[in-house]
Amino acid sequence: MTTQTTTFPADFAARTAASAALFERAKRSVPGGAGSTARLPRNGWEPYPLFIADGEGSRIRDVDGHEYIDYLLGLGPMILGHRHPGVTQAVVDAVRDLGTCFGLPYELEIEAAEKVVAAVPSLEQVRFTNSGSEAVGTAVRLARATTGRRLVVRFEGHYHGWQDTVYWSNHVDPHRAGPAAHPRPVAMGPGVPAELEDTLIVLSWNDPESFAALMAERGDEVAAVLTEPAVFNTGCILPEPGYLELLRELTRTHGAMLIFDEVITGFRFARGGAQEWFGIDPDLTTFAKGIGGGFPVAAVGGTREAMRLVADGTYSHSGTYNANVVQCAAVSATMDVLAQPGLYERQRALGDRLARGLEAIADENGVPAHVTGIGTVFQLWFTDREIRNWRDAAAHAREDVFTRWYQEMVVRGVLFHPLQFENLFVSLVHTDADIDETLNAASDAMRVVARDAVRTSGAAL
Ligand SMILES: Cc1ncc(COP(=O)(O)O)c(C=O)c1O
């Protein structure tokens, strides 16, 4: 679902003339004017996306010369900020000293795999690949191959990439999807074969009853239960106590595989990802975003048993660019940085300070809002209702207010995604000064948001 139209502060067009000009130029040779549909006006970047000149640490600069404290962080990968000196140097050195792509294995690949396996609790083996979508596609097919079953259970509001098998029921219109207790799978765009609907069961997340009922009825047909262990593709929604445990228990009982899609959560609020944080070991895990400190790399891994068919070659996990030198150098160096003692504790505390500060500012201005998240990734929900799953978000979140707040923040030098159903990322190099500056901007911005709301509706929000 996309946003309603809201008005930018008057000086936005004047401030971003160079971005506007590049957007017009880009549209001539790049479909839509940007390299991913997620960067287009229809996905929140109205009236045109900012074009970026460069980034360093926690800051990013647009082509008009404005600097932003960056909470978009490339949609997640830049957990170490932009151009981390150690990781950048390691990649440059490896490319210069080794090459880029051999079509054969090499020692740095083992080193990178060993470090990832050491960091993530459930992992015994891992394969590197190129994108989160590829990693999820592999995990799903591998689960089907391993169990000899067809059905995959997934949840509304989660996003697992663009492959046909999983590109369903993300931000779905509840009227099309039917009752929350028995949602119908809805393909997220044209071109996805309708016949795949029969291979999926879609459920509402954080709803133990519907999951237990499904597993009691059809558990022995289920190849895999695929879930984000904390949902970051619908703002931020955390698992209720006992929910992930239930997924683990019932998949085990019925011989189905549990896949954690840790493309966002991996290496983010804990080095071992959500599985370390929540203490649940899945059979298979997918990673991307944080694993390479901003370089393009993804991974799929699991227990030795879960990776058995990959190991013996029965399941062909192939890819010309899998485990190339850029990827493995980036992963290896990123894992070293993430192992620094105290790093996560410090940055989670910093993120919490920002989250609590934003809540207080909303409160002072009479704007109903609350934060859900874990330190270094969260969302400010513009609602006073609890959000437990997609249906709650669709019913209660004020997308219009969020986008208005984004607009007032971006002109004050703070960048994050314009849509309520995305989130704010804090890197492991953001500082106290960044948080202070952000909260100052938020105080001003929230005052404007509250004033506008009173002006347009005649009453406080
Ligand atoms: C949880 C999750 N899984 C998979 C993907 C797909 O990853 P990629 O964009 O690298 O293909 C994303 C992307 O945002 C994601 O958030």
Ligand as a Chemical Component Dictionary entry (heavy atoms), coordinates in Angstrom:
data_LIG
# 
_chem_comp.id                   LIG 
_chem_comp.type                 NON-POLYMER 
_chem_comp.pdbx_formal_charge   0 
_chem_comp.three_letter_code    LIG 
# 
loop_
_chem_comp_atom.comp_id 
_chem_comp_atom.atom_id 
_chem_comp_atom.alt_atom_id 
_chem_comp_atom.type_symbol 
_chem_comp_atom.charge 
_chem_comp_atom.model_Cartn_x 
_chem_comp_atom.model_Cartn_y 
_chem_comp_atom.model_Cartn_z 
_chem_comp_atom.pdbx_ordinal 
LIG C1 C1 C 0 13.265 -10.004 5.322  1  
LIG C2 C2 C 0 13.700 -9.864  3.897  2  
LIG N1 N1 N 0 13.910 -10.962 3.150  3  
LIG C3 C3 C 0 14.342 -10.886 1.879  4  
LIG C4 C4 C 0 14.568 -9.671  1.284  5  
LIG C5 C5 C 0 15.076 -9.608  -0.131 6  
LIG O1 O1 O 0 16.408 -9.237  -0.115 7  
LIG P1 P1 P 0 17.090 -8.573  -1.427 8  
LIG O2 O2 O 0 16.481 -7.227  -1.592 9  
LIG O3 O3 O 0 18.556 -8.552  -1.105 10 
LIG O4 O4 O 0 16.777 -9.484  -2.572 11 
LIG C6 C6 C 0 14.366 -8.499  2.009  12 
LIG C7 C7 C 0 14.610 -7.182  1.398  13 
LIG O5 O5 O 0 14.299 -6.153  1.935  14 
LIG C8 C8 C 0 13.922 -8.593  3.353  15 
LIG O6 O6 O 0 13.702 -7.500  4.105  16 
# 
loop_
_chem_comp_bond.comp_id 
_chem_comp_bond.atom_id_1 
_chem_comp_bond.atom_id_2 
_chem_comp_bond.value_order 
_chem_comp_bond.pdbx_ordinal 
LIG C1 C2 SING 1  
LIG C2 N1 SING 2  
LIG C2 C8 DOUB 3  
LIG N1 C3 DOUB 4  
LIG C3 C4 SING 5  
LIG C4 C5 SING 6  
LIG C4 C6 DOUB 7  
LIG C5 O1 SING 8  
LIG O1 P1 SING 9  
LIG P1 O2 DOUB 10 
LIG P1 O3 SING 11 
LIG P1 O4 SING 12 
LIG C6 C7 SING 13 
LIG C6 C8 SING 14 
LIG C7 O5 DOUB 15 
LIG C8 O6 SING 16 
# 
